[in-house]
Structures are given as structure tokens and as C-alpha cells.
């Protein structure tokens, strides 16, 4: 009866459960990684869809399932879990999978009160454009579960009261370098 299940998205909007989207996210996380199975992650998740489940709960369940599959015999699930965290971070930080331009990102996080506004004086628009070109967001997909957990737990800029994270690793790395 998945037709009647409503998913509450991060922005508060609601939509009917789309199992194709669920499968697509898991397939993305497993794509090109040897020795892993998307269906194994889905089965391991034992996800019980219920009305008004949040998209965050679905994502965290998938991350845990992939992490639970990491073993000496199946070490590549660490890549799958890392990719699932990367996907989750993008949705949380940007509200979508596609990251914004670096300058737009900086302005948004300044508006949230978590970046120093002086950074806009330190670099020109052209320099922000150049830095944006250097960022390869696909590199986040190469980070393991342990690396992504360390980053989201300790190093990425976030609201410590709410836990909301405002950046992904590649944005953080570029701004640290800047």
C-alpha cells in the first residue's frame, strides 16, 4: 500500500512515496563499485515505510544499512555508505542534489549567520568564479563512510543547536584553502 504513504521532505513539503526514487538513490550509491549490491542494501535497511516518514529518516536508514554491510569480506560497502552520506549532505545543505555556485553558497551561509561576511571583501566575483571551476563535487563520492562521518560530525559548518549542516566536503575544502 505504498500508494497512500506520504513522505515529508526536508523543506516540509509532502509527496507520495516514490519507490523509483528510493531505488535510484541506492543504485547511484552502488554504481561502479565492485562487490556490492543495491538490493542487498535495500534488504538490509528493513525500512518500514509509514505515512509521514521523513526523507531524512529514509536516507539515514539506508546509510546505516550500507554501513552494517561493511566487513572484511565486503569492504566496498564503505564507499556505498559514504556516497549515501554525500547525497544526504547535498540535500541537507543545498535543498537539492546539484550544488550551487560557490559565491551563491557563501552568501546563503552568511545569511544563515555561519560564515563571516568579510569573506565577500577578500575575493572578487571573478576569483569566486575561478574557485568554483576548481571544485569537483564528484570527489565527495570517493570518500568512505568513516571519512564522511568524521566530516559531518566534526568538521563541516553546522548549527550546533539544530544539527543542520551548511556545506559539503568540497565546498569546505575550497573555502579552507581560500
C-alpha angles and dihedrals in degrees: 000000000000089000091079098043116107122205119209109219125213093261090054095255119131131222137168116271110272109200090185089062090048091052091044093056092050091046090051090052092051098040113127095357115125121227098019133107128208091206090052090056091048092048093046091051091067083198113189107203113210134172113285095013109162123240087233091058091050092050095047090050090054092047091051092047092053091045091051089056093059110112141138088270095046107030095151092076084081086072092048092051090046091053091048089054090048090053090048093049093052092051091046098044099037105020088236140050096253111079118230125241111286093246093050089048092051092049092049093051091045088054089052089053099245104104124056110254090220089077087079088061094048096061135037123231088254091054090050088050091052093048089048090056090053093056115098105188091188087074088076087066089065094058116103128234092260092050093048092047090052091048097048093040100046118004114036117088110261144155102260091202097054100021092231111153118216104192145034125230097263092051090047093048092050093048093046088053091047 
